Amino acid sequence: MSRLFIIRHGQASFLSDNYDQLSENGCSQAKFLGENLSSQDIVFDSVYCGNLVRQVDTAEIVKSVYDKKHINFPEIQKNEHLNEYPAEEIMTSLGKYLIENDASASELFKKCNNATEEIDRHRYFQKLFELILESWVKNEHTEVNLSMTWSQWSDQVRRALDEIMHNAKKGELIGIFSSGGPIGVSVQTALEAPDMKAAELNWRIYNCSVTKFSFNKHRFTLDQFNDTSYLSEELLTYR
């Protein structure tokens, strides 16, 4: 059996002008991840990531830890189909439609905007985002012109994973630096779970967590989900 580690990127810059960059916490998480993996003599045979900045930078920080210890770390290969789902487009297009036409979405939007405490703002935003994402996964409003459906996006994630695993030799260890969405799809695929379970898993995937699989030509098995045992409590984040 070969092994596959899928790693979520470090904390991004949530609610900032540019979400797609690691926060200070995100950089620290990635460094601790690199220290943990390298100290266990985890040596990857190949490494992949999406082309989002937060994914690439997480992989590069881990690589820098390996390089300092003179431990081999393969060239990072980018594949856009390992990117997160188009959250910004979903929020601005489908989200706008729901806020204007759905009472629950409209109410959550108002509560988010009117919140005086940051924790409340985050909570209402999360509930609104979950409502909008569920609508996208269920393909409820085809009148909204989005670039892709959930089915199209998740299928391209699976094809990317299939190609990576197909190219792996027996006994190899593959590392993928990606996002919560593709990790949810990978777990869903291994467990043969419904689509909404993949989306729901995304809310519980920690930044810089490691989800591990075993695979061969006939099997794709989940071994460990969402491991952050190397991170201190103050570095545990979901966004």
C-alpha positions in Angstrom: 0.0 0.0 0.0 1.1 3.6 -0.7 0.3 6.5 1.6 -1.2 9.9 1.0 -1.1 12.8 3.4 -3.4 15.7 2.6 -2.6 18.8 4.5 -4.8 21.9 4.9 -3.0 25.2 4.5 -2.2 27.4 7.5 -4.6 30.0 8.7 -5.4 32.6 6.0 -6.3 36.2 6.5 -10.0 35.9 7.2 -12.1 39.1 6.8 -9.1 41.0 5.5 -8.8 42.7 2.1 -6.8 39.7 0.8 -7.9 36.4 2.3 -5.5 34.4 0.2 -2.4 35.0 2.3 -1.1 33.3 5.5 -1.7 35.1 8.7 1.1 35.3 11.3 -0.6 32.3 13.0 -0.7 30.5 9.7 3.1 30.9 9.2 3.7 29.5 12.7 1.4 26.6 12.1 3.2 25.7 8.9 6.6 25.9 10.7 5.4 23.6 13.5 4.0 21.2 10.9 7.4 21.1 9.2 9.2 20.5 12.4 6.8 17.7 13.4 6.9 15.9 10.0 10.7 16.1 9.7 11.3 15.0 13.3 9.3 11.8 12.5 11.5 11.1 9.5 8.6 11.6 7.1 10.2 11.8 3.7 7.8 12.4 0.8 8.4 10.8 -2.6 6.4 13.5 -4.3 4.6 16.7 -3.2 1.7 18.5 -4.8 -0.3 21.6 -4.0 -3.0 23.9 -5.5 -1.9 27.2 -6.9 -3.5 29.4 -4.2 -1.0 31.5 -2.3 -2.0 30.1 1.1 -1.5 26.6 -0.2 1.8 27.2 -1.9 3.3 29.2 1.0 2.3 26.5 3.5 4.2 23.9 1.4 7.2 26.3 1.0 7.5 26.9 4.7 7.4 23.1 5.4 10.0 22.7 2.7 12.2 25.3 4.3 12.3 23.4 7.5 13.3 20.2 5.7 16.0 22.1 3.8 17.5 23.5 7.0 17.7 19.9 8.3 19.2 18.7 5.0 16.2 16.3 4.5 15.1 15.7 1.0 11.8 17.5 0.0 10.7 17.0 -3.6 9.9 19.8 -6.0 6.4 21.1 -5.3 4.1 20.4 -8.2 1.1 22.7 -8.6 -2.3 21.5 -9.8 -5.1 24.1 -9.9 -7.7 21.3 -9.4 -6.4 21.0 -5.8 -7.7 24.5 -5.1 -10.6 25.3 -2.8 -14.0 25.7 -4.3 -14.8 29.2 -5.7 -16.0 30.6 -2.4 -15.7 34.3 -3.3 -17.8 33.8 -6.5 -20.4 31.7 -4.6 -20.7 34.4 -1.9 -21.0 37.3 -4.3 -23.3 35.7 -6.8 -25.4 33.0 -5.1 -25.0 34.8 -1.8 -26.3 38.0 -3.1 -29.3 36.2 -4.7 -30.2 34.4 -1.4 -29.8 37.6 0.7 -32.2 39.3 -1.6 -34.7 36.4 -1.9 -34.4 34.2 1.2 -35.6 35.5 4.5 -33.1 33.4 6.6 -30.1 34.5 4.5 -31.3 38.2 4.7 -31.6 38.0 8.5 -28.2 36.5 9.0 -26.6 39.1 6.7 -28.2 41.9 8.8 -27.0 40.3 12.0 -23.5 39.9 10.6 -23.3 43.5 9.5 -24.8 44.9 12.7 -22.7 42.8 15.1 -20.6 44.9 17.5 -18.5 42.0 18.7 -16.0 40.3 16.4 -17.0 36.9 17.8 -20.6 37.5 16.8 -19.7 38.8 13.4 -17.7 35.6 12.7 -20.6 33.4 14.1 -23.3 35.0 11.9 -21.0 35.0 8.9 -20.3 31.3 9.4 -24.1 30.5 9.5 -24.7 32.5 6.4 -21.8 30.9 4.6 -23.1 27.4 5.5 -26.6 28.3 4.2 -25.2 29.5 0.9 -22.8 26.6 0.5 -25.6 24.1 1.1 -27.7 25.8 -1.6 -24.7 25.5 -4.0 -24.1 21.8 -3.1 -27.7 21.0 -3.7 -27.8 23.0 -7.0 -31.0 24.7 -5.9 -30.8 27.9 -7.9 -29.7 27.2 -11.4 -30.9 30.6 -12.4 -27.8 32.1 -10.8 -25.0 31.9 -13.4 -22.0 30.3 -11.6 -18.9 29.2 -13.3 -19.3 25.6 -12.0 -21.6 23.4 -9.9 -20.6 21.5 -6.8 -20.6 18.3 -8.9 -18.3 19.7 -11.5 -15.9 21.1 -8.9 -15.8 18.0 -6.7 -15.4 15.7 -9.7 -12.3 17.6 -10.8 -10.8 17.2 -7.3 -11.4 13.5 -7.5 -9.8 13.3 -11.0 -6.7 15.2 -9.7 -6.4 12.8 -6.7 -6.9 9.8 -9.0 -4.2 11.0 -11.3 -1.7 11.5 -8.5 -2.4 8.1 -7.0 -2.3 6.4 -10.4 1.2 7.9 -11.0 2.5 6.8 -7.6 4.7 3.7 -7.3 4.0 0.9 -4.7 5.0 2.0 -1.2 5.4 5.7 -2.0 4.4 8.5 0.3 2.6 11.4 -1.3 2.1 14.8 0.2 -0.7 17.2 -0.9 -1.1 20.8 0.4 -4.6 21.8 -0.2 -7.8 23.2 1.5 -10.7 22.1 3.5 -13.0 21.5 0.5 -10.7 19.0 -1.3 -10.0 17.3 2.0 -13.7 16.9 2.6 -14.1 15.5 -0.9 -11.3 13.0 -0.3 -12.8 11.8 3.0 -16.3 11.6 1.4 -14.8 9.5 -1.4 -13.0 7.1 0.9 -16.2 6.7 3.0 -18.6 6.8 0.1 -20.6 9.5 2.0 -23.2 11.9 0.6 -22.1 15.3 -0.9 -23.3 17.4 2.0 -21.1 15.4 4.3 -18.1 16.6 2.3 -19.2 20.2 2.7 -20.0 19.7 6.4 -16.5 18.2 7.1 -15.0 21.5 5.9 -16.2 23.3 9.0 -14.3 21.0 11.3 -11.0 20.8 9.5 -8.2 22.6 11.3 -5.6 24.7 9.6 -2.4 22.7 9.0 -4.1 19.5 10.0 -3.0 16.2 8.4 -5.4 13.7 7.0 -3.9 10.4 6.1 -4.9 7.7 3.6 -3.6 4.3 2.3 -4.2 3.3 -1.3 -3.5 0.9 -4.1 -5.1 0.2 -7.4 -8.2 -1.2 -5.7 -8.5 0.6 -2.4 -8.6 4.1 -1.0 -8.8 4.0 2.8 -9.0 6.7 5.4 -6.4 6.1 8.2 -6.4 9.3 10.2 -8.5 12.5 10.0 -7.6 16.1 11.0 -4.5 15.4 13.0 -3.2 18.5 14.8 -1.5 16.7 17.8 1.7 18.8 17.2 -0.1 22.2 17.6 -0.6 23.9 20.9 -4.2 24.9 21.8 -3.6 28.6 21.0 -2.6 27.7 17.5 -5.7 25.7 16.7 -7.8 27.5 14.1 -10.5 26.7 11.5 -10.0 29.9 9.3 
